């Protein structure tokens, strides 16, 4: 069968078009593979860096633990020496230890374990995907809850692991909330230790609790046993200066 010049031209154009599409497809696939390879290499590099960082931090933590153990042994040895030198010296040091432990507890520097309540608080969920201002946990929300917990008899409070002390500032910072100078994000885990026979009942009778129950926020409040509230790890001197100004 004789092929006309017109048909031959059409076949040639189609062949060239298929060839070009094939080249473009191969180039796109090559680019995709290259991007995936680059992403894998980046992830592998990050994983190695995190592993090295973890190993270094673990080594540092072990070294610090050994240092603390050695210092405790030296301290015990000094106490024994004081006891031999005289009862007055020994009693003075023991009194200092007792006062240090007492005021560390009062100031929030020591971790506290006991019964209390735990409040889980999160931003509200939207059906259409949009989040309105009233569906977001604000700094004022956390401040009201902390104030209500204190009024309810809480003796130790933490928010996402940050101990609440007299110098604590709770400030909204964009999508996060700053507590003790550290940015924390929802969901918020609030722990409070206090008289387990009254703390829970007093809090759920507070205005702060009523506000979150009437809001669009997600929340859960429960009584807890043997909770741990960490000690404050900030800089008291710096934080006090921030409150009263330069001396």
Secondary structure by P-SEA (a helix, b strand, c coil): ccccaaaaaaaaaaaaaaaaaaaaaaaaaaaaaaaaaaaaaaaaaaaaaaaaaaaaaaaaaaaaaaaaaaaaaaaaaaaaaaaaacaaaaaaaaaaaaaaaaaaaaacccccbbbbbbbbbbbbbbccccccccccccaaaaaaaaaaaaaacccccccccccccccbbbbbcccbbbcccccccccbbbbbbcccccaaaaaaacaaaaaaaaccccbbbbbbcbbbbbcccccaaaaaaaacccc
